[in-house]
Amino acid sequence: MIVVWDSFEAFSVFLLLLEKPNGYCNYTGNMYNSSVYTISIIAFTLFISASGCSVLECWFVQEKPGRGGGFSAAMSQEKSLIYIRTDPDSEKLQQKPPSDIDFSRIYYVTDPAATFCNSALHPPEGSLTRPQCEINPLTPQASFVKWAAALTETAQSPTYLDADWFSVAAQGIDGQLTLSNVMQASSASKEPNVILSVSSKTASISSRLGEPVLLDCGFWVDPSSPLHGSGFAVEWRYQFRGEGRLVLAYDGKSDRFAETTETGSDLDIAALYESGNASLKLEEAQVRHSGTYICTIYLPHLLAQVAMDLEIVEPPSLGIYPSPLPIFVPGQVVSVQCEASGFAPLSLDLGWELTGVDGKKRSLGQGSVTGHRQATDGTYSQSTRIELDSTKLGLGRGGEISCVANHQGGSRRASVTLNIIGVGAPSIEDSMAMVAVALVLYGVIKVFFWTFRSLGPDSEDKKDK
């Protein structure tokens, strides 16, 4: 049975036992010191267990030897385990590995920054979703980009490169974390140390048009490594359907930005040096910003990068023409058009709906839908037209005609009133109007009758007298 205990609760109990030992046991002298030591070990064990970062399952992927002749290299894939500790002086975990994992693929990693301890990499027991993790052998080399060239100006390889190097790429559950670590181990050792870590908490993000966007990227360098303080460079690159462009590049050694054609993007330089915050700020989201962004951190002879997807989602604006609709009689045909504009991405579902005078709704179909048109700002427009024929569509006595658009950014609706005269039984309102007209006509007839009698022949009056 695995006991999951919140680390704060474990630490709180530990402090409580230290403050009030007599409430739990009545030891004195060395016995009391022994109990405190035992309690400390128990609390520390619970604290480490609660953190859930002791083991990480990965795949070790490398190129198979002996492949050549211009063909793409074949890759081998083996199950692997990473046992994690954050304190290099603590004892490494000694556990019997599963039978399906080779002993040579078990690594005891020291990670002082606890980059492997993010909860997104350690789902609860019994979770159906698992994080993705891959280990690859790495060969350090000088960077070929000009904004990182100053990091390896000397042609000599430093002595710290004489080691076994590995890169680890991990993806947390539900896209909560993207992690890329570079590890160094003594030759033939299975106990590497994390030297460089790059991570992002925005593996996938969406934004409306015109809003500011923050693409998260942070890095950490082992303070005990010779690479710490030797300079770094930051690069942000955009990729979409084979198209790529440099968004921003910063040379931390010379404190200079590289020249790019991009505008409206920036880094927080103060946060970059204080906490390794290399997040990219886009001042105003545009359709052309949709795509994959790659954050790369360069150190002398090393690099690590993470990728994240940005999607600009803007729902359409709807308009119906003509509005208002003319009053028409059965047999007459009225053409109505709905225009959806300013939406992104491309996918859109347009349709028509009738809400009768009785409040019931029913679909009138899609109508005649046109192709997409793209505006200069990258947004799209599309229209649909419907022929309103009461005899064919069964429009009854009319009601409300609505254009409905379903889009990734949300549903939109625009409506106009449809009035049809001379069809069906009269409504209550029509009946009341008819009664009123009859009363008026009756009054008019009475007035004419009285007037006619008052203007009759005099002889008739005399005879009556």
Backbone hydrogen bonds in HBPLUS format (Angstrom, degrees):
<---DONOR---> <-ACCEPTOR-->    atom                        ^
c    i                          cat <-CA-CA->   ^        H-A-AA   ^      H-
h    n   atom  resd res      DA  || num        DHA   H-A  angle D-A-AA Bond
n    s   type  num  typ     dist DA aas  dist angle  dist       angle   num
A0009-GLU N   A0006-ASP O   3.10 MM   3  5.34 119.3  2.48 102.1 116.3     1
A0010-ALA N   A0006-ASP O   3.08 MM   4  6.44 158.3  2.13 153.5 159.8     2
A0011-PHE N   A0007-SER O   3.00 MM   4  6.19 159.4  2.04 147.2 152.6     3
A0012-SER N   A0008-PHE O   2.89 MM   4  6.04 149.3  1.98 143.1 152.1     4
A0013-VAL N   A0009-GLU O   3.00 MM   4  6.24 161.2  2.03 152.9 156.5     5
A0014-PHE N   A0010-ALA O   3.09 MM   4  6.30 154.4  2.16 142.8 150.0     6
A0015-LEU N   A0011-PHE O   3.03 MM   4  6.36 156.3  2.09 147.7 152.7     7
A0016-LEU N   A0012-SER O   2.96 MM   4  6.20 157.3  2.01 148.9 155.7     8
A0017-LEU N   A0013-VAL O   2.93 MM   4  6.16 153.8  2.00 151.0 157.0     9
A0018-LEU N   A0014-PHE O   3.12 MM   4  6.39 146.8  2.24 142.0 151.0    10
A0019-GLU N   A0015-LEU O   2.95 MM   4  6.20 154.7  2.01 150.7 157.4    11
A0020-LYS N   A0016-LEU O   2.99 MM   4  6.06 160.9  2.02 150.2 154.8    12
A0023-GLY N   A0020-LYS O   3.23 MM   3  5.61 147.1  2.35 106.1 114.9    13
A0024-TYR N   A0021-PRO O   3.00 MM   3  5.52 160.4  2.04 113.6 120.0    14
A0025-CYS N   A0021-PRO O   2.87 MM   4  6.04 162.4  1.90 160.6 166.6    15
A0031-MET N   A0028-THR O   3.08 MM   3  5.49 122.6  2.42 148.5 141.3    16
A0032-TYR N   A0028-THR O   3.27 MM   4  4.76 147.4  2.39  96.4 101.7    17
A0032-TYR N   A0029-GLY O   3.08 MM   3  5.39 124.0  2.41 101.3 114.2    18
A0033-ASN N   A0029-GLY O   3.19 MM   4  6.61 157.3  2.25 146.9 153.0    19
A0034-SER N   A0030-ASN O   2.81 MM   4  6.03 153.1  1.88 147.8 155.5    20
A0035-SER N   A0031-MET O   2.95 MM   4  6.25 150.9  2.03 142.3 150.0    21
A0036-VAL N   A0032-TYR O   2.94 MM   4  6.26 157.1  2.00 152.6 158.6    22
A0037-TYR N   A0033-ASN O   2.98 MM   4  6.22 156.4  2.04 145.4 151.8    23
A0038-THR N   A0034-SER O   2.90 MM   4  6.17 159.2  1.94 149.1 154.9    24
A0039-ILE N   A0035-SER O   2.80 MM   4  6.01 162.3  1.83 151.2 156.3    25
A0040-SER N   A0036-VAL O   2.86 MM   4  6.03 153.0  1.93 144.8 152.6    26
A0041-ILE N   A0037-TYR O   3.00 MM   4  6.31 156.2  2.06 148.8 154.3    27
A0042-ILE N   A0038-THR O   2.97 MM   4  6.26 161.7  2.00 151.8 156.8    28
A0043-ALA N   A0039-ILE O   2.84 MM   4  6.03 168.0  1.86 155.4 158.6    29
A0044-PHE N   A0040-SER O   2.86 MM   4  5.96 159.5  1.90 147.6 153.9    30
A0045-THR N   A0041-ILE O   2.88 MM   4  6.02 155.7  1.94 145.7 152.7    31
A0046-LEU N   A0042-ILE O   2.92 MM   4  6.20 158.2  1.97 149.7 155.5    32
A0047-PHE N   A0043-ALA O   2.82 MM   4  6.00 152.3  1.90 145.0 153.5    33
A0048-ILE N   A0044-PHE O   2.89 MM   4  6.14 159.4  1.93 151.1 155.4    34
A0049-SER N   A0045-THR O   2.89 MM   4  6.06 158.8  1.93 146.7 153.4    35
A0050-ALA N   A0046-LEU O   2.81 MM   4  5.92 153.5  1.88 145.9 153.0    36
A0051-SER N   A0047-PHE O   3.18 MM   4  6.37 137.7  2.36 137.1 147.3    37
A0051-SER N   A0048-ILE O   3.22 MM   3  5.22 128.9  2.49  93.3 106.3    38
A0052-GLY N   A0049-SER O   3.21 MM   3  5.55 143.6  2.35 104.0 113.4    39
A0084-ILE N   A0054-SER O   2.77 MM  30  4.88 160.3  1.81 130.2 137.1    40
A0056-LEU N   A0082-ILE O   2.86 MM  26  5.05 141.1  2.01 137.9 149.8    41
A0082-ILE N   A0056-LEU O   2.87 MM  26  5.05 149.0  1.97 145.3 154.8    42
A0058-CYS N   A0080-SER O   2.95 MM  22  5.03 176.3  1.96 139.3 139.4    43
A0080-SER N   A0058-CYS O   2.87 MM  22  5.03 146.0  1.99 152.2 142.8    44
A0059-TRP N   A0133-CYS O   3.08 MM  74  6.31 141.9  2.23 124.8 133.9    45
A0135-ILE N   A0059-TRP O   2.76 MM  76  6.04 164.3  1.78 155.0 158.0    46
A0060-PHE N   A0078-GLU O   2.66 MM  18  5.07 168.1  1.67 160.3 161.6    47
A0078-GLU N   A0060-PHE O   2.93 MM  18  5.07 156.7  1.99 138.5 146.3    48
A0061-VAL N   A0135-ILE O   2.86 MM  74  6.07 166.2  1.88 172.5 173.5    49
A0062-GLN N   A0076-SER O   3.18 MM  14  5.54 153.4  2.25 142.4 150.2    50
A0076-SER N   A0062-GLN O   2.80 MM  14  5.54 168.2  1.81 170.0 173.2    51
A0064-LYS N   A0074-ALA O   2.77 MM  10  5.57 175.2  1.77 152.1 153.5    52
A0081-LEU N   A0105-ARG O   3.11 MM  24  6.59 155.8  2.17 151.4 158.0    53
A0107-TYR N   A0081-LEU O   2.93 MM  26  6.27 165.7  1.95 157.7 162.0    54
A0083-TYR N   A0107-TYR O   2.76 MM  24  6.12 168.3  1.77 170.9 171.4    55
A0109-VAL N   A0083-TYR O   2.75 MM  26  5.99 143.6  1.88 159.5 171.6    56
A0085-ARG N   A0109-VAL O   3.02 MM  24  6.38 144.7  2.15 162.6 172.7    57
A0111-ASP N   A0085-ARG O   2.81 MM  26  6.07 164.8  1.84 156.3 161.5    58
A0090-SER N   A0087-ASP O   3.13 MM   3  5.47 159.9  2.17 111.5 117.7    59
A0101-ILE N   A0098-PRO O   3.21 MM   3  5.66 165.5  2.24 118.4 119.5    60
A0105-ARG N   A0102-ASP O   2.97 MM   3  5.49 160.4  2.01 115.8 122.3    61
A0106-ILE N   A0103-PHE O   3.28 MM   3  5.58 143.6  2.42 119.1 115.8    62
A0108-TYR N   A0190-LYS O   2.85 MM  82  6.22 168.4  1.86 162.9 166.1    63
A0110-THR N   A0192-PRO O   3.02 MM  82  6.51 156.7  2.08 152.0 159.4    64
A0194-VAL N   A0110-THR O   3.06 MM  84  6.36 163.8  2.08 169.5 167.0    65
A0114-ALA N   A0111-ASP O   2.94 MM   3  5.28 162.4  1.98 117.8 123.0    66
A0117-CYS N   A0114-ALA O   3.10 MM   3  5.12 159.4  2.14 104.4 110.6    67
A0121-LEU N   A0118-ASN O   2.95 MM   3  5.69 158.9  2.00 121.8 127.8    68
A0122-HIS N   A0119-SER O   3.06 MM   3  5.03 156.1  2.12 102.2 109.8    69
A0173-ILE N   A0120-ALA O   3.04 MM  53  5.38 162.3  2.07 137.2 136.0    70
A0127-SER N   A0124-PRO O   3.05 MM   3  5.64 150.9  2.14 143.3 141.4    71
A0132-GLN N   A0171-GLN O   2.93 MM  39  4.98 159.4  1.98 147.5 151.5    72
A0171-GLN N   A0132-GLN O   2.75 MM  39  4.98 156.2  1.81 142.3 147.9    73
A0134-GLU N   A0169-ALA O   2.89 MM  35  5.33 145.9  2.01 148.4 159.3    74
A0169-ALA N   A0134-GLU O   2.94 MM  35  5.33 158.6  1.99 154.1 159.5    75
A0136-ASN N   A0167-SER O   2.87 MM  31  5.29 157.0  1.92 155.8 162.0    76
A0167-SER N   A0136-ASN O   2.85 MM  31  5.29 162.6  1.88 156.3 162.2    77
A0138-LEU N   A0165-TRP O   2.91 MM  27  5.07 159.1  1.96 131.6 127.2    78
A0141-GLN N   A0301-HIS O   3.05 MM 160  4.48 135.6  2.25 127.3 128.6    79
A0148-ALA N   A0145-VAL O   3.15 MM   3  5.66 161.3  2.18 113.6 119.5    80
A0149-ALA N   A0146-LYS O   3.33 MM   3  4.95 158.9  2.38  94.6 100.8    81
A0151-LEU N   A0148-ALA O   3.14 MM   3  5.64 157.1  2.19 111.4 118.3    82
A0152-THR N   A0149-ALA O   3.17 MM   3  5.82 157.1  2.22 117.7 123.1    83
A0161-LEU N   A0158-PRO O   3.26 MM   3  5.95 163.6  2.28 115.5 120.3    84
A0162-ASP N   A0159-THR O   3.02 MM   3  5.67 164.8  2.05 120.2 124.9    85
A0163-ALA N   A0161-LEU O   2.80 MM   2  5.58 124.7  2.11 114.0  97.1    86
A0164-ASP N   A0185-ALA O   2.81 MM  21  5.10 163.7  1.84 165.9 164.7    87
A0185-ALA N   A0164-ASP O   2.79 MM  21  5.10 156.4  1.84 155.0 161.0    88
A0166-PHE N   A0183-MET O   2.92 MM  17  5.09 157.7  1.97 143.2 146.8    89
A0183-MET N   A0166-PHE O   2.76 MM  17  5.09 168.7  1.77 152.2 156.1    90
A0168-VAL N   A0181-ASN O   2.79 MM  13  5.05 158.8  1.84 148.8 154.0    91
A0181-ASN N   A0168-VAL O   2.84 MM  13  5.05 160.2  1.87 147.6 153.4    92
A0170-ALA N   A0179-LEU O   2.87 MM   9  5.05 166.9  1.89 145.9 149.0    93
A0179-LEU N   A0170-ALA O   2.88 MM   9  5.05 173.2  1.89 155.7 155.4    94
A0172-GLY N   A0177-LEU O   2.82 MM   5  4.82 168.7  1.84 142.6 146.4    95
A0176-GLN N   A0173-ILE O   3.21 MM   3  6.13 163.9  2.24 126.0 128.6    96
A0178-THR N   A0200-SER O   2.88 MM  22  5.19 147.7  1.99 151.6 158.8    97
A0200-SER N   A0178-THR O   2.87 MM  22  5.19 142.6  2.01 145.9 155.3    98
A0180-SER N   A0198-VAL O   2.80 MM  18  5.22 149.8  1.89 161.7 169.1    99
A0198-VAL N   A0180-SER O   2.86 MM  18  5.22 160.7  1.90 149.9 156.5   100
A0182-VAL N   A0196-LEU O   2.78 MM  14  5.12 158.8  1.82 154.8 158.4   101
A0195-ILE N   A0182-VAL O   2.83 MM  13  5.77 164.8  1.86 159.0 164.3   102
A0196-LEU N   A0182-VAL O   3.33 MM  14  5.12 164.0  2.36 135.9 140.0   103
A0184-GLN N   A0193-ASN O   2.90 MM   9  5.33 154.8  1.97 146.9 152.3   104
A0193-ASN N   A0184-GLN O   2.75 MM   9  5.33 154.9  1.81 143.8 147.3   105
A0189-SER N   A0186-SER O   2.81 MM   3  5.22 148.5  1.91 144.5 142.0   106
A0222-ASP N   A0195-ILE O   2.93 MM  27  4.99 160.2  1.97 141.6 145.1   107
A0197-SER N   A0220-TRP O   2.93 MM  23  5.15 153.4  2.00 150.9 155.7   108
A0220-TRP N   A0197-SER O   2.83 MM  23  5.15 144.0  1.96 145.2 154.3   109
A0199-SER N   A0218-GLY O   2.92 MM  19  5.50 159.9  1.96 156.3 162.4   110
A0218-GLY N   A0199-SER O   2.95 MM  19  5.50 159.3  2.00 156.4 162.1   111
A0309-ASP N   A0203-ALA O   2.96 MM 106  6.19 162.0  1.99 137.8 138.5   112
A0205-ILE N   A0309-ASP O   2.91 MM 104  6.28 155.2  1.97 162.6 170.8   113
A0311-GLU N   A0205-ILE O   2.97 MM 106  6.45 150.3  2.06 148.5 157.9   114
A0207-SER N   A0311-GLU O   3.00 MM 104  6.49 145.5  2.12 151.9 158.0   115
A0313-VAL N   A0207-SER O   2.89 MM 106  5.97 154.6  1.95 150.3 158.6   116
A0211-GLU N   A0208-ARG O   3.38 MM   3  5.84 165.9  2.41 127.9 129.2   117
A0210-GLY N   A0285-ALA O   2.86 MM  75  4.81 175.6  1.86 140.2 138.9   118
A0285-ALA N   A0211-GLU O   2.86 MM  74  5.37 152.4  1.94 134.6 142.6   119
A0213-VAL N   A0282-LEU O   2.92 MM  69  5.03 162.7  1.95 146.8 152.4   120
A0282-LEU N   A0213-VAL O   2.86 MM  69  5.03 171.9  1.86 153.7 156.4   121
A0215-LEU N   A0280-LEU O   2.91 MM  65  5.12 166.6  1.93 157.4 159.1   122
A0280-LEU N   A0215-LEU O   2.95 MM  65  5.12 145.8  2.06 147.2 149.7   123
A0278-ALA N   A0217-CYS O   2.75 MM  61  5.20 136.7  1.93 142.6 154.8   124
A0219-PHE N   A0276-GLY O   2.89 MM  57  5.08 150.8  1.98 137.0 146.7   125
A0225-SER N   A0222-ASP O   3.03 MM   3  5.41 162.4  2.06 115.4 121.1   126
A0228-HIS N   A0225-SER O   3.07 MM   3  5.57 156.9  2.13 113.7 120.0   127
A0230-SER N   A0227-LEU O   3.09 MM   3  5.29 162.8  2.12 128.4 126.5   128
A0252-GLY N   A0232-PHE O   2.85 MM  20  5.20 132.2  2.08 140.5 153.9   129
A0233-ALA N   A0298-TYR O   3.08 MM  65  4.98 141.7  2.24 132.7 137.8   130
A0298-TYR N   A0233-ALA O   2.88 MM  65  4.98 169.3  1.89 147.6 150.7   131
A0234-VAL N   A0250-TYR O   2.90 MM  16  5.14 160.5  1.94 149.1 155.6   132
A0250-TYR N   A0234-VAL O   2.81 MM  16  5.14 160.5  1.85 150.2 155.5   133
A0235-GLU N   A0296-THR O   2.96 MM  61  5.12 152.4  2.03 151.9 156.2   134
A0296-THR N   A0235-GLU O   2.90 MM  61  5.12 168.4  1.91 155.2 158.7   135
A0236-TRP N   A0248-LEU O   2.76 MM  12  5.14 163.2  1.78 168.3 165.4   136
A0247-VAL N   A0236-TRP O   2.95 MM  11  5.50 153.2  2.03 144.6 150.7   137
A0248-LEU N   A0236-TRP O   3.25 MM  12  5.14 163.9  2.28 136.7 138.4   138
A0237-ARG N   A0294-ILE O   3.04 MM  57  5.19 156.8  2.10 140.0 147.4   139
A0294-ILE N   A0237-ARG O   2.83 MM  57  5.19 160.4  1.87 151.6 158.0   140
A0238-TYR N   A0245-ARG O   2.87 MM   7  5.31 175.6  1.88 166.3 167.6   141
A0245-ARG N   A0238-TYR O   3.01 MM   7  5.31 147.8  2.11 139.4 146.0   142
A0239-GLN N   A0292-THR O   2.78 MM  53  5.09 154.8  1.84 154.7 159.7   143
A0292-THR N   A0239-GLN O   2.85 MM  53  5.09 167.0  1.86 169.2 164.9   144
A0240-PHE N   A0243-GLU O   2.78 MM   3  5.13 150.4  1.87 147.8 156.1   145
A0243-GLU N   A0240-PHE O   2.87 MM   3  5.13 160.7  1.90 118.4 121.5   146
A0258-ALA N   A0249-ALA O   2.89 MM   9  5.31 164.0  1.91 141.1 145.3   147
A0251-ASP N   A0256-ARG O   2.75 MM   5  5.25 172.8  1.76 167.8 167.3   148
A0255-ASP N   A0251-ASP O   2.74 MM   4  5.50 118.0  2.12 140.6 158.5   149
A0256-ARG N   A0251-ASP O   3.15 MM   5  5.25 150.9  2.23 133.8 141.8   150
A0283-GLU N   A0264-GLY O   2.92 MM  19  5.34 166.0  1.94 151.6 156.3   151
A0266-ASP N   A0281-LYS O   3.02 MM  15  5.23 138.5  2.19 135.4 146.8   152
A0281-LYS N   A0266-ASP O   2.97 MM  15  5.23 162.6  2.00 157.4 160.4   153
A0272-LEU N   A0268-ASP O   2.90 MM   4  6.09 142.6  2.04 147.0 159.0   154
A0273-TYR N   A0269-ILE O   3.19 MM   4  6.49 153.1  2.27 152.1 155.0   155
A0274-GLU N   A0270-ALA O   3.00 MM   4  6.14 155.7  2.06 147.6 155.4   156
A0275-SER N   A0271-ALA O   2.96 MM   4  5.58 166.5  1.97 139.2 143.7   157
A0277-ASN N   A0271-ALA O   3.23 MM   6  5.37 168.1  2.25 122.8 119.2   158
A0276-GLY N   A0272-LEU O   3.13 MM   4  4.54 129.3  2.40 111.8 119.1   159
A0289-HIS N   A0286-GLN O   2.94 MM   3  5.48 160.3  1.98 115.9 122.5   160
A0290-SER N   A0287-VAL O   3.14 MM   3  5.83 170.9  2.15 121.8 124.7   161
A0291-GLY N   A0310-LEU O   2.84 MM  19  5.44 156.6  1.90 150.9 157.7   162
A0310-LEU N   A0291-GLY O   2.84 MM  19  5.44 174.2  1.84 168.8 169.6   163
A0293-TYR N   A0308-MET O   2.77 MM  15  5.36 168.9  1.78 166.0 168.9   164
A0308-MET N   A0293-TYR O   2.89 MM  15  5.36 149.0  1.98 149.9 160.0   165
A0295-CYS N   A0306-VAL O   2.88 MM  11  5.46 159.9  1.92 169.1 170.4   166
A0306-VAL N   A0295-CYS O   3.00 MM  11  5.46 150.0  2.09 146.6 154.3   167
A0297-ILE N   A0304-ALA O   2.93 MM   7  5.60 169.8  1.94 166.4 168.0   168
A0304-ALA N   A0297-ILE O   3.14 MM   7  5.60 148.3  2.24 146.3 155.9   169
A0299-LEU N   A0302-LEU O   2.84 MM   3  4.99 175.3  1.85 142.0 143.4   170
A0302-LEU N   A0299-LEU O   2.99 MM   3  4.99 165.4  2.01 119.4 123.7   171
A0314-GLU N   A0344-ALA O   2.67 MM  30  5.05 164.9  1.69 148.5 153.3   172
A0344-ALA N   A0314-GLU O   2.96 MM  30  5.05 154.4  2.03 140.6 143.4   173
A0317-SER N   A0341-SER O   2.89 MM  24  5.32 161.0  1.93 151.2 157.6   174
A0341-SER N   A0317-SER O   2.97 MM  24  5.32 157.6  2.02 146.0 153.1   175
A0319-GLY N   A0339-GLU O   3.00 MM  20  5.24 134.0  2.22 136.4 149.4   176
A0339-GLU N   A0319-GLY O   2.84 MM  20  5.24 164.9  1.86 156.7 161.5   177
A0321-TYR N   A0337-GLN O   2.84 MM  16  5.27 161.5  1.87 156.5 161.8   178
A0337-GLN N   A0321-TYR O   2.84 MM  16  5.27 174.0  1.85 165.7 167.7   179
A0328-PHE N   A0419-ASN O   3.34 MM  91  6.78 162.9  2.37 164.3 162.8   180
A0421-ILE N   A0328-PHE O   3.34 MM  93  6.58 150.9  2.43 138.1 146.4   181
A0332-GLN N   A0329-VAL O   3.05 MM   3  5.76 161.7  2.08 142.4 147.0   182
A0334-VAL N   A0388-LEU O   3.04 MM  54  5.04 159.2  2.08 135.3 140.5   183
A0388-LEU N   A0334-VAL O   2.72 MM  54  5.04 167.8  1.74 158.4 154.9   184
A0336-VAL N   A0386-ILE O   2.94 MM  50  5.45 171.2  1.95 161.9 164.4   185
A0386-ILE N   A0336-VAL O   2.90 MM  50  5.45 160.8  1.94 159.0 165.4   186
A0338-CYS N   A0384-THR O   2.83 MM  46  5.39 163.5  1.86 163.7 169.3   187
A0384-THR N   A0338-CYS O   3.00 MM  46  5.39 152.0  2.08 147.8 156.7   188
A0340-ALA N   A0382-GLN O   2.80 MM  42  5.30 167.9  1.82 166.6 169.8   189
A0382-GLN N   A0340-ALA O   2.82 MM  42  5.30 153.5  1.88 152.6 160.2   190
A0343-PHE N   A0380-TYR O   3.17 MM  37  5.28 164.4  2.20 145.3 144.0   191
A0380-TYR N   A0343-PHE O   2.82 MM  37  5.28 164.3  1.85 148.5 153.8   192
A0349-ASP N   A0406-ASN O   3.09 MM  57  5.11 157.0  2.14 146.6 152.5   193
A0406-ASN N   A0349-ASP O   2.90 MM  57  5.11 164.1  1.93 147.8 152.6   194
A0351-GLY N   A0404-VAL O   3.00 MM  53  5.31 135.5  2.20 149.0 159.5   195
A0404-VAL N   A0351-GLY O   2.88 MM  53  5.31 169.1  1.89 148.5 152.1   196
A0352-TRP N   A0365-GLY O   2.80 MM  13  5.63 152.8  1.87 159.6 166.5   197
A0364-LEU N   A0352-TRP O   2.98 MM  12  5.14 176.3  1.98 126.4 127.3   198
A0353-GLU N   A0402-SER O   2.90 MM  49  5.09 145.3  2.02 148.9 154.1   199
A0402-SER N   A0353-GLU O   2.80 MM  49  5.09 167.3  1.82 158.7 160.8   200
A0354-LEU N   A0362-ARG O   2.88 MM   8  5.49 170.9  1.89 166.3 167.9   201
A0362-ARG N   A0354-LEU O   2.97 MM   8  5.49 144.9  2.10 146.2 157.3   202
A0355-THR N   A0400-GLU O   2.88 MM  45  5.01 163.3  1.90 147.9 153.5   203
A0400-GLU N   A0355-THR O   2.84 MM  45  5.01 154.7  1.90 137.5 146.2   204
A0356-GLY N   A0360-LYS O   2.87 MM   4  5.48 151.8  1.95 165.2 159.1   205
A0359-GLY N   A0356-GLY O   2.89 MM   3  5.24 162.4  1.92 113.5 117.3   206
A0368-SER N   A0385-ARG O   2.76 MM  17  5.07 170.2  1.77 151.6 153.7   207
A0385-ARG N   A0368-SER O   2.96 MM  17  5.07 146.5  2.08 122.5 132.1   208
A0370-THR N   A0383-SER O   2.85 MM  13  5.57 169.3  1.87 163.9 165.3   209
A0373-ARG N   A0381-SER O   2.93 MM   8  5.20 148.7  2.03 150.4 156.3   210
A0381-SER N   A0373-ARG O   2.78 MM   8  5.20 139.6  1.94 147.7 158.7   211
A0375-ALA N   A0379-THR O   2.82 MM   4  5.52 166.8  1.84 161.4 166.0   212
A0378-GLY N   A0375-ALA O   3.08 MM   3  5.39 162.8  2.11 111.9 116.2   213
A0392-LYS N   A0389-ASP O   3.10 MM   3  5.48 131.2  2.35 107.8 119.9   214
A0393-LEU N   A0389-ASP O   2.86 MM   4  5.88 173.4  1.86 173.1 175.4   215
A0394-GLY N   A0390-SER O   3.09 MM   4  5.18 129.3  2.36 122.3 129.4   216
A0398-GLY N   A0395-LEU O   2.99 MM   3  5.52 159.6  2.03 134.3 140.0   217
A0399-GLY N   A0418-LEU O   2.96 MM  19  5.22 159.7  2.00 141.0 146.6   218
A0418-LEU N   A0399-GLY O   2.80 MM  19  5.22 172.9  1.81 144.7 147.2   219
A0401-ILE N   A0416-VAL O   2.85 MM  15  5.42 152.8  1.92 166.9 171.5   220
A0416-VAL N   A0401-ILE O   2.89 MM  15  5.42 151.1  1.97 150.7 160.2   221
A0403-CYS N   A0414-ALA O   2.76 MM  11  5.29 162.8  1.79 162.8 167.7   222
A0414-ALA N   A0403-CYS O   3.05 MM  11  5.29 152.9  2.12 144.1 152.6   223
A0405-ALA N   A0412-ARG O   2.88 MM   7  5.16 171.4  1.88 155.7 156.8   224
A0412-ARG N   A0405-ALA O   2.88 MM   7  5.16 158.4  1.92 149.6 156.7   225
A0410-GLY N   A0407-HIS O   2.91 MM   3  5.18 160.6  1.95 111.1 117.6   226
A0431-SER N   A0427-SER O   2.88 MM   4  6.15 157.5  1.93 152.0 158.1   227
A0432-MET N   A0428-ILE O   3.00 MM   4  6.22 163.1  2.02 151.2 154.9   228
A0433-ALA N   A0429-GLU O   2.99 MM   4  6.23 152.2  2.07 145.5 153.5   229
A0434-MET N   A0430-ASP O   2.94 MM   4  6.22 151.6  2.02 147.6 155.2   230
A0435-VAL N   A0431-SER O   2.98 MM   4  6.27 158.1  2.03 152.6 157.9   231
A0436-ALA N   A0432-MET O   3.01 MM   4  6.22 157.7  2.06 144.9 151.0   232
A0437-VAL N   A0433-ALA O   2.96 MM   4  6.23 154.5  2.03 145.9 152.7   233
A0438-ALA N   A0434-MET O   2.90 MM   4  6.17 156.3  1.96 148.5 155.1   234
A0439-LEU N   A0435-VAL O   2.97 MM   4  6.24 159.6  2.02 151.6 156.4   235
A0440-VAL N   A0436-ALA O   3.06 MM   4  6.31 154.6  2.13 144.7 151.7   236
A0441-LEU N   A0437-VAL O   2.92 MM   4  6.19 163.6  1.94 152.7 157.0   237
A0442-TYR N   A0438-ALA O   2.87 MM   4  6.07 158.4  1.92 150.9 157.1   238
A0443-GLY N   A0439-LEU O   2.98 MM   4  6.19 158.1  2.03 146.0 151.5   239
A0444-VAL N   A0440-VAL O   2.98 MM   4  6.27 153.4  2.05 150.1 157.5   240
A0445-ILE N   A0441-LEU O   2.95 MM   4  6.23 160.2  1.99 152.3 157.1   241
A0446-LYS N   A0442-TYR O   3.05 MM   4  6.30 161.2  2.08 151.5 156.1   242
A0447-VAL N   A0443-GLY O   3.10 MM   4  6.30 155.6  2.17 145.5 151.7   243
A0448-PHE N   A0444-VAL O   3.08 MM   4  6.38 161.6  2.11 152.2 156.3   244
A0449-PHE N   A0445-ILE O   2.96 MM   4  6.20 154.7  2.03 149.8 157.2   245
A0450-TRP N   A0446-LYS O   3.01 MM   4  6.23 167.7  2.02 154.3 156.5   246
A0451-THR N   A0447-VAL O   3.01 MM   4  6.18 158.6  2.06 148.2 154.7   247
A0452-PHE N   A0448-PHE O   2.91 MM   4  6.07 158.8  1.96 149.0 154.3   248
A0453-ARG N   A0449-PHE O   3.13 MM   4  6.36 158.5  2.17 152.4 156.9   249
A0454-SER N   A0450-TRP O   3.12 MM   4  6.32 156.4  2.18 147.1 153.2   250
A0456-GLY N   A0453-ARG O   3.35 MM   3  5.34 161.2  2.39 112.9 110.5   251
A0461-ASP N   A0458-ASP O   2.88 MM   3  5.05 119.4  2.25  97.4 113.5   252
A0462-LYS N   A0458-ASP O   2.95 MM   4  6.39 154.4  2.02 154.5 161.6   253
A0463-LYS N   A0459-SER O   2.93 MM   4  6.11 170.4  1.94 152.7 155.6   254
A0464-ASP N   A0460-GLU O   3.09 MM   4  6.21 153.7  2.16 139.4 146.3   255
A0465-LYS N   A0461-ASP O   2.98 MM   4  6.32 149.5  2.07 143.3 151.9   256
A0465-LYS N   A0462-LYS O   2.93 MM   3  4.99 112.7  2.40  94.1 111.1   257
